[in-house]
Amino acid sequence: MKNHVFLIQAHRYPELLRRILKRLESSNHFFYINIDSKAKNQDEFKSAISEISGIRQVTHRNIIHGGFSQIDCTVSQLRDSYQDELNFAYFHSISGQDYPCVSNGEFDSVFENGDKSYMLCDTESEALERRVGPYIERLEHWYFMDVFNGPIARKLHVPGILKLLLWPIHRPLKFMDRIYGGWNWFSLSRKSINYLLDYLQSHKDYLDRFKYSFCTDEIVYSTVLRPVREQLNIETRNSLRFVEWYPKRPAKQLPLTLEASEYQDIVHSNALFCRKVAIPESLELMNLIDEKCLGN
C-alpha cells in the first residue's frame, strides 16, 4: 500500500481532531499537525492526540486567517514531510474540521493504481474574470494581520487602520496575467509536490510576494500547478472535498457548517472529505458517516 501523509491545521475542537485522526488511523497513514498557538485548550489537544499512531510532527504556529502564516505553515509541512524517510506517495491538506466520508480502504483505493492528483482550480474564464476583480484586491494592497495580531492590536483595529492608510499605495503585480485561484485543500502526488517545492526553491521571490497579502493561500499553489496540470496528471475540477457554498437551508456563514440534512448529498458526491464540520452541529452527520463506513 502507498503511504499517505495528512497535513492538518487545527485551532478548535480537540475532540473533533481526535475523531478525525481515529477515522484516518491506518498502518499507511501518517500525520503532520499544526495546533494553533492561540488555542487556549492546548492541554486538551495534547490529550486528544496522545494515543494516535502515525503522528510524525506536531507544531504550534500562530495561524492568522487570511494571512501569509497559513501559506507558511502548509509549505513548511510540505517540505518537512517530503523529506520524511517514509517517502509518502500522496500529500493531503486538510483542516481540523474536515471529516473523512469514506472508509480507509475506499480512500486508499482511489490512489493505489495511479499517480493522479486532485485540487480545485479556476477555469481559464474564471481566472480572466477574477484577475481584474478579487485577486487584484488581495495582492496589490498591504495587509498586516500577521504582524499586528495580538489582543491589544486587534482591539485597537491596528491592521485595519494601517490597511486604510496604505490603501492608495499599490504594490507591483508582476504575475497577474498568469494567476489562477483554487482551494488550498488538496490531494497531491509526490511528483506534484516535488514540482511545487522545486519551483518555490528556484523562485524565492514568488513566495515572498504573498507576504502582507490577503487570502492568497487560495492562489499560491494553483498558480504554480494549474499550467502543468497535464504534465503532472492533476484533476483541477475535483478536489475530492464536499463543500456547500450554495446551501439549501439558511446559513449563518459560508461555507455551510454541515449537518445530517446534507448526508445524502455527501454520500452521492464521491468526496473523500466533507467540510466543514463542527461540534455539536455535525455530530449526527458524523455518526451517520461512521455507520456507513464501518459497514463497508
N, C-alpha and C positions, 0 to 999 in steps of 0.2 A: 504493500500500500504506500501511496505517496504521503510524505509528511506535509502537514498544513500548519501555518502559524497564523494566529489571530491577534491583530494589533488593536488593542482596546483602549479607549479613553473614557473613563468613568468619573462622575462627580456627584452622583446621587444614588440612593437606594443600594446599600451594601448587600441586602438580602436578594435583590434582583440580580446583581452582579454574580453572586454565588449561584443562583439558579441558572443563569446563562452558562456559566462555566461548567456546572454539573451536567447540563444537557450536552455540551460540546466535548466533554471529557472522553478521551479515547487514546489508545496507545500511539496513534499517529497525529494527534492534535496537541498543539503547544501554544503558549500564551505569552505575549509581551503586553504588560498592562501599565497604564498611567492612571493613578488615582490623584485627582486634582488636589494640590496642596491646600486649597482653600476649604476643602471639605472638613467640617467640624467633627465628623464622626470617624476619624482615622482609625481608632481602635476597633470600631465595628467593621470597617473594611478589612483590617488586618485579620480579624477573626473569621470573616466571611470567606476569605481565600486561603486560609491556613492549611486546609486539608485537601486542596485541589492539586491533582497531579498535572504535570506538564507545564507548570509556570516556569518560564526561563528568565523573566525580568519583571521587576516592579519598580516604577519610578514615581516621583511625586512632583511633577512640574506644575507650575501655576498656569492654567489654561484660561485665556480670556476669549469669550465668544466673539467671533468676527475678527480676531486679531491674528497676527503672524505666529503667535505662540501655538496655535493649532497646527499650522504647517510645520513649524519647527519640531513639534513633538512627533508627528507622523514620520517626517523624514528621518529623525533620529531612530525611531523604532525600525524603520525600513533598513537603515544602514546597519544597525546592530544585528537584526535578525537575519539579514542577508549574509553576514559573516559567521553566523552560528554554525557550529560543526555538524548540526543535524541536516544541513543542506535542504532547506524547505523547498518544496516544489511549487507551493501556492501561498500567497500572502493576502489575507482577508482583513480589510479595515472595517471595524465596527465600533459602535459606541456602547456604553453601558446600558443602553435602552433599546438594543436590537435583539430580538428574540429568535432563536432558531425555529423554523417551522417545518422541518423535515427531520427524519431520523439521521443519525450519523452515517449509517450505511447508505442511505439515499444521497446524503451530502457528498460522501467520498466518490460515489459512482459518477457524479456529474463531471469530475475532473480526472478520473482514473485512466481513461484511454485516449488522452489527447493533451494539448497544451493551450486550449482556448482560454482567453481572459475575458472578464466582464466588467464594464464600467459604463455608466450613462454619460454620454457627451452630446453637445449640440450637433444638430444637423448644420449643413452649410448655411441654409437660410436663417436658422435661428441665430447662428453666430454673427452673420452680417447685420441682423437687426439689433442684437444686444451690444455689439461693438460701438454703436452710436448712441447707446442708451445706458443701461445699468453698469456695464463693465467700465465705461469711462469714469463714472462717478466713483466707483470702487478703487480705481487706480490713480486718477490724476490729482486727487486731493490728499491731505495729510490727516491721518487718524492716529490717536495716541492711547488707545485702550491698553496696550501692552506696557506702556511706560508709567502712566498715572492710573494705577488700578487699586490703590489702597483705599480703605474706607473713608478717610478724610478727603482724598482727591475725588472720589465718586460722589460724596455728599456735597462737595462744592462744585460739582459738574466741570471739573478741570478739563477732561478730554473733550467734552462738547464745546466748551468756551474756546479752547485752542483750535479746534476744527473750524469754528466760525471765523475766528480771527485770521486764519491762514487760508480760508476758502478761496479767495481771489488768486492765490499763488498756485498755479498749476504745475504739476510735476511732468517731466518728459514722458511721453508714451512711445517708446521705441518699437514696440512689437504689437501694437493694437491690430494691425492688419492680419495677424495670424493667431489671435486669441480664440480659444474655444472654452466654453464653460462646461461644467459637468459635476457630478456628485463626487464627493471625497470618500464615499463608502464604496469600496471596490473589491473585486477578487481577481488578482493579477498573478500570472505565471512568473516563474523565476526569470524567464527570458525577458519579460516585460519590465520587471523590477531592475534587472541588470541594465537595460537600455536607459531607464529613467535615472538611475543613480549615476551612470556614466555621463549622461547629459548634464546633470546637476554639478558633477565634479569638473567638467570641462567648460561649463558656462556659469561660473560662480556669481557673476553679476546678475544672472537671471533670477536666482533665488533671492538675492539681496533686494531686488526691485520690489518684492512683495512685502517688505517691511513697511510699516506705517500705512498699510492699505486696509481695506475693509472687506471681509468675507471672501477673500481671494483663495481660500482653500478650495473653493468651487471653480477655480480657474487654473491653478498652478500645475496640476498633474495632467489634466485633459489637454492643455495647450501643447504639452510635450508629446503625449501619446496618441492623440487622435490622428495627426498627419501620418503616422506609421502604423495605423491600425491593421492594415492588411499584412504588412510585413511581420507584425507581432501576433497576428491572429486574435485581435481584440474585438469582441462584440460590443459596439458602442451605443446600442439602443436597448440594452438589457443589463441591469446591474445585479440581477438576482435578488433584489430587495423589493418588498411590498411597502409602499409609502402612499398614504392617502392625502393628496393635495386638493382634491375636489370631493369633499365628503358629502354623503347622502343625508347627514344629520348635522345639526348645529355644532360648530366647533369654537372653542374659546381661543384657540391658536392653531396655526398650521406649521408643520404637518399635523394631521389629526392624531391625538392620543388614542390608540386602538383599543376597542372593547370587543365583547363577544359578538356584537352585531356585525363585525367585519370578518368573522371566522370563515364563512363560505367564500368570500372574495379572496381571502388569503390562500385557502386551500386550492382554489382554481387558478391562482396566479402562477403556480410553479416556482414561486420565490423560495430562496433558502433562508432568508431572514425577513421579519416584519418589524417595522419601526414607525413611530416609536411607541414603546410600551411603558407603563408606569404602574406603581402600586398606590392605591388599591384598584384603580380603574381597570387594569388589564388582567387581573387575577383570573377571572372566569375564562377569558380568552386563552391565557397560557395553559390553564388546566385542560381545555378542550384540545389544544395543540398537543400537549403531552399525551393525552389519551390516544390521539390518532397515531402519534409517532411510536409509542410503546406497543401499539397493536401491530406494527409492521414487522 
